[in-house]
Amino acid sequence: MSQRLLVSIIIPTKDRKKKLETCLRSIFSQRYQQIKVIVVDNASSDATANMIELLFPGVVYIYNNTNLGAAVAKNQGIKVARGEYVWFLDSDSRVDNVFCLETMVTFLEVHDNIGSIGGELQSISDNRIVCLVKYLLINGQGKTEYFLPHEVILKDCDYCATCNCFMRRKDIVNLGGFDPTYFYLCEDADMGYCLKRIGKRNVCDYRTAVFHDVDLDCQRNYFLRLRNPLRLAIKNFPFLYVIILPFSFFSLIYLKV
């Protein structure tokens, strides 16, 4: 396919030098190479800057003196992005399929109604690989369902986690970027909900999925894990859902947009 369309790739990071190196190597192994990679570093102290300067001198590197959070880091990347498309990756993601980016570009070129596409692969027991699909509950909490990869073909979801989320830059700009008050956690769910609200689809596909080596330490901020879903629900959901929020944490009812 023609490689006329520039893709800006935005990767927030903090103290993940080795994982980031793996992520970047997988990106530069993609068949689609009309790209510009932007790394936004939230105050790493592990010589991430030296690694990028030595091994990936073409990468745009933004360093923050303090940890401003993932949402702000993504917005910083968006400000300098010039690509028609933007691909968000976590620094602990790895893109094994060399056709992944090319496939993403093709899908969004063909399907005007797709707002974001992605997919997340993980290895579970017995070395089986599953594809994770994200949905929202009426209390703002996310719910992950697991499928065999071949079962996930342009499968609708509520949002694409920004460990792997490919979007049109114009949609991101029109929606005002990521809400910085989330800091991290739920800012991608919020973006997915906003896309659905303007009539766009969020989809996962095994052909555009990446491996995500989840950093469990980042998931242990219990305050944000409780506060951010509540914020998402109060900010976005119909008033009726907000009224029943105190009772909805006992429910597994999916949100219907």
N, C-alpha and C positions, 0 to 999 in steps of 0.2 A: 504494500500500500504506500501511497505518497506520505512522506514524512514532512509535510509542509507546516504542520501545526506544532507550535512550541508548547511543551508541557513543563510547568514549574512544579518542582517536587519539594515539599516543605516538611522538614523533620525537626521537631522539638527534641531536645535531649538534655540530660543532666547526669554526669558521672557514669556514662555507659560507653566508654571509649572502645572497648573490644566489640561490644554488640553493634555499635554504630559503624565500626569498620566493616563488619560482616554485612550490615544493611547496605552500606554504600557500594561495596563490591558487587552485591547482587543487582543493584540498580544499574551500575555501569556494564553489567553483563546482558542487559536487556537488548533485544533486537532493535527496538525503537529508541533512537538516540538523539532525537530532536528535543533535548531536555536542558533544563537549568536547575541544579540542585541547590537548595537553600537550607542550611542547618542553623537553627536558633538554639543557642546554648544558655540554659538557665543556671549560670554560675557553677559550671563544672570545676572540680579541683583535681582531675585525674589526667591532665595533659591532653585532653581532647583537641585543643587548638593545635598543638604540635603535631598530632597524628594527621589532622586534616591538611595542615600546611605541607607536610612531608609527602603524604600519599595521594591527596586529592586537591591539588592546588587550584583547580577550576571551580571548586565549590564556593558558593557565597556563604560566608561565616559571620553570624551575628552573635556577639557575646553580651550577655546581661550580667551586671555585677551582683545582682541578687536574683533569687528565684521568683520570677513574675507569674509563674503558672503556665500550664499548657495552652490555655485559651489565648492569653496575651501573646505567647510565643508564636502561635499560628497566625494571629493577626499581624504580627511584625513581618512574618514571611509573606503574607498576602500583600502587604504594602509595597514590597519590592518585586513581587512576582509580575512577570510580563507575559506569561503563557496564556493561550486561550483556555487551556485546561489547567487545573491544579490537582496534584496528587499528594494527599496527606499520608504520611507513614510515621509509625513510631520508630524510635531508634533501636528497639528490640524486635523489629519485624525483619523478615528475610524473604526475598522474592526469588523462589526457585524456578518458576516457569518463565523462560526467556521471552515468551510471547505475551506475557501478562499485560504490559503497558500497551502494546500494539492492539490487543484485544479490547482494552478499555476505551481507547480512542475510537476504534471502529464502532463499538456499541453506542457511544454517545453521538457519533456522527450519524448513525442510522436511526436511533430512537430519540426523537426530540422530547418525549415525555419522561425520560429517565433523568432525574436530578442528581443522583449519586449512585455509584456502583463500587462494590468492594467484595469482601469475603475474607474470612479468617480461618486458617487451618491449624489444628492442634493434634498432637499424638496423644492417644489415651492408652488404656491397658491393652496388652497383647500387640503393641505397636500398630494398632489401628489408627487410621487418620480420619478425623471427622471435620466437617465444615460447620462453623458456628453461624447462626442466623439470629439477629437481634430484634426483639419486640418490646413494646412499652405496655406496662400495666396502668390501670387508671389511677394508681397512687404515685405515678412518676418513676417508679422503679423499672429497671430493665430486666427482661427475661431472655435468657439464651436458650435456643433449641439446637439440638445436634442432629446432623444428617450425614449420611454417606456422601462423599463429594459428588458422585454422579447424579444424586438427587437434587442438587442445587444448580439449576439452570435458569438464569434470569428470575430468581425467586424473590418475590416481593417481601420486604421487611420494613420495619418502622424507621430504622436508621442504620447507616454503615459506621461502625466504629472507626475512629480516625487512626487506628493502627494500620488501616488500609481503606482510604476513601478517596474516590476520584470524582471530581466535580467540574462544572464550567465556572470559570472565574467570574463571569458576569452574574451568575446566580449568587455566588458568595457575596459579591459587592452589593448587589441589590438587597440582600438580607442583612447587610450591616456587619458581616463577619461573625465571629464567635463571641458570645456573651462573656466578657472577662470576669464577671462576678462569680462564675462557677470555679475559677482558679484551675482545677482539673476535676474530671469526672462529670459526666452528663452534658458537657458542652457540645459533644457530637450528637447526642440524642436530641438536644434542643435544636440543632441545625437540621437534623432529619425531620423533626416534626414541622419545622417551618417550611421545609421543601414540600412536604405533603400538603400543607395548608395552601400552598399556591398551585396545587395540582400536579406536582412532580412525583415520580415514583423513586423509591429507594430500593435497590435490588442487589442481591448477592449472586455470584456465579462461581462455580469451582474453577473455571478457566481464568478468573481474575483474582483468585484468593492467594493470600500469602501466609507463610508460617509466622506465628506470633509467640515469641518466647516471653510469656507474661512475667513481668516483674511484680511479684506478690507484695513486696515492701511498699510499692506505690498504691496498693489497694487497701492498705491498713489504716488509712485516715478515716476513722469511724464517724467523726463529725461531718466530713464532707460527704460520706456515703449516705448519711441520713439527711443532711441539709439540702444537698443538691437536687435529689429527686423531688423533695417538697417544693423547692423553688421552681423547678420545671413545671410541676403540676399547677401551682398557683399562678405562675406567669402565663401559661399557655392554654390550660384546659378549660372547658365550659364551666360555668358557675356551679352547676349541679354536681360535677365531680369534686369541686373544691369543698362543697358542703359535706360530702361523705368521706372526705380524706381521713378523719380520725378512725373510721371503721374499715377503710379499704386496705389497710396493711394486712388484714387477715384474708385478703382475696387474691386470686390469681386471674382476675378478669382483664382481658386485653382491652387496650384503648382502641376505640373505633374513630378514626378521623373522617 
